[in-house]
Amino acid sequence: MIPPTRVRFDNELVSKKVHVRRRDLVLVKALVEAAEGLVFVTAARDGELTFSSPLDRRQELEEFLLDLQAFLASRQPADEDS
């Protein structure tokens, strides 16, 4: 996962765009669902996702994305599995 590139604020939401490897998209979707309302995700193309959260939960969104980045970085590429 590439670190968030753009942050957008409006009156009620904070949004961050990130790029996720195609092979991790289903896993990311499951982790977002497990976050139970913290964040919702929209997809553009080629793994570019926008994570959005209520403005008052910005810190939780930041922590979620940091944890997600660390988790995805720790996974071995599928072709290196033995």
N, C-alpha and C positions, 0 to 999 in steps of 0.2 A: 504494500500500500504506500502510495506517495503521500507525504504530509499534506494537510489541507492547504489549498492555494488561495482561495478567496473566501473572505468572510463578508456576509451581508446581514445587516440589521434592518428591521422595520419596527413598527410599533409593538409587535407582539412576538416576533420570532428572530432567532439567530440561525443563519444557515452557513454551512461550510461545504465547499466542493472538494472532493478528493477523487483520486483515481485508484481503482482496485483491480487487481489481476482478474481476468475473466474466470479463471478456475476457482477463485475465492468468492464469487458473487453469491452463490447459494448459501455458503457458510455465513457471509455477512448478513444476508437476509434473515437467517435463523437467529443470529445474535441480536439483531435489531428487534425482532419479535420478542425475544427473551427480556429485552430491556423494559418491556411493559409500559409504553407511553412516554418514555424519555425522549425518543427520537423517531422521526419518520424519514423515509428515504425516497427520493425520486431518482430515476436513472435517465441519463441523456444518451450517450453512445460510447462504445469502446471502454466500458468500465468506469466512466465518469459518473459519480454519484453525488447527489446533494443531500447532506444530512441536515435536518432542521429540528429545532427544539424551541420550546417556549423561552422567552428571554430570561425569565427568572430561574431557569435551569441551565444557564449557559455553562457554569462551572462543571456540572454533571456531564454535559455534552463534551466538554474539553477532555474530561477524564475518560469518558467512554471511547473517544477517538484515540487517545494515547494508548489505552489498554488494547484497543483493536489493532492499532499499528504494531505494537509489540508482539501481540499474539500472531498476527499474520507473518511478521518477519521471522518468527521462530519456527514456522512450518517449513519442512523440507519440500523442495519442488517434487512433483509427482514422479518425474523421470529419475530422481535420485533415490527413491524408496527402494529398500532391499527386501 
